[in-house]
Amino acid sequence: MAGTLSRLTLLTCLIMLPLALNAADGDIYPFDSEAKQERFQELTKELRCPKCQNQNIADSNAPIAQDMKDEVYRMVRDGASDDQVVDSLVARFGEFVRYKPQFDGRTLMLWATPVLVVLVGFLTVAVIVIRSRRHGESASSLTPEQRQRAERILKDSR
């Protein structure tokens, strides 16, 4: 019974830990309005940590992510727009910090690659289907002798 209770307590602590850490994040960055707090949270979720790569700066504990959060906090507190905040961090850390890069000449291949891969896939399937139909039609035409031989083989096997 004591083992089950300690496991349940441990599980509860593990479930509550992320919630406590998230709540603590709001206390570290106090804002004078709820709107600025929400903007800060949205911006930190939209920006990628350069060190962690697949984590946003809101979830990252890396020192560089902390620096980025501090910069976002300062700019939001001082009244900067979302675009100004993102542009400032992109200028400092590069386009990589955006989870959704803008469409321009540098990111053309990034946006076009999925479309090209799907088109190539469809064309490959179409070519395979067309070739198999053509090959199937030519292979199925038997000469009368071959047809009679096949019928004899089938009759003998019954």
N, C-alpha and C positions, 0 to 999 in steps of 0.2 A: 504494500500500500504506500509506504514511504517513497519507494522508487518511482512509482507512478506519479505521485504528487510532485516529486522533484523534476521529473520529465515534463510534466504539464507546466510547471513554473518556468522551466527553461524555454519551452516552446512559446509560451506567452511573452517572455522577455524578447525572444528573437523576432516575434511578430511586431511587437511594439517599438523596437529599436529604430527602424526606419521612420516611423511616425514621429518619434521624439526628435530625431535628427532633423527632420523636415521642419518641425515646429521651432526648433532652436535656430534654424536659418533665418526665420522671420524676425527673431529677437535680435540677431546680430546686425541686421540692416533695418533700423527703424525709419519709417517714412511719416510724413505729416498728413498723408491721405491714403486711403485704401486704393485709389486708382493708381497711384505711383507704385504701391506695393505689388499690385497685380501686373503692371507693366514690367517691373523688375523681374518678377517670377517668370513671366512669359519670355522675356529676352534671355534670361539665363538658361531656359529650356531650349531655345532656338539656336544657341551658339555652342559649337563643338569645342571640346578641350583639345588643344594641339598635342598634348602629351598622351592622353588616354585614347584619342582618335575616335572611338565609337561611344563616347559618353559626353553628355552635355555638361556645361560648366556648373549647372545646378547640382548635379549628382557627383561630380568629381571632387576628390580631396587633394588633387595635385596642386603644388604651389602656384603654378602658372594659371590654373583655373581660379584659384583664390584671388590672384592679381586681377584677372579678368572680371570676376564678380565685383571686386572693389571698384574697378573702373566703371562698370555698368552702374553700380550704386551711385557713385559720385555724379555721373552724367545725368542719370534719371532724377536725382535729387536736385541738381542744378537746372533742370527743365529742358534738357536736350530731347529731341524727338527720337523715336525708335530708329529711323533711318540714320540719324547722326551717330547714334550709339553703335549701330552695326557697322557703318562705314568707318568709324574710328578704329574699331577692333579689326576690321578687314585690312585697313591700311597698316596696322601694326603687326598682325599675325598672318595675313594672307587670306585668300578666298576660301581656304580649307576650313576656316572656323564657321562657315555657314553650312547648316544642314541642307538647305535648299539653295544652291548657287543660282545666281541670276543668269539668264540666257544672254550670252554675248559671244563674240568671236572666240574667246579663250575656252568657253565651255560648250561650244558647238558639238564637239565629238561626244562629250559627256551626255548631252541630251539626245543626240542622234543615234548613238550606238544601240540602245534597246530597240528602236524602230528598225534599224538596219538588220539587226539579228533576227527579228521576227519576220521581216520580209524575205531574208535569205532562207529562213526555215520554211516558209510557205512555198517559195520557189523550188526548193529542194524536194519537198513532198510532192508538189505538182509534177516535177520532172520524173520522179520515181513512179508515180501513179501512171503517167502517160506511157512511159517506157514499158511498164509491166503489162499494160493493156495491149500495147502493140505486140509485145513478145508473146503474150498469152494467146492472142488471135492467131499468130503464125504457128505457134506450137500445137494448137489444138486441131489444125487441119491435117487429118490423116489421109493417106492414100487409101483407095478401096481395099487393097491387099492388106494394109496394116489394120484396117478396121475389121476385116474378116478374121484375121489372126487374133486380134484382141477379143472378139466375140467368142472364138473357139476356146481361148484360154479361160474366159469367164464361165463358159458352159462346163468345161472339164473340172473346174474348181468347185462346182456345186455338188 
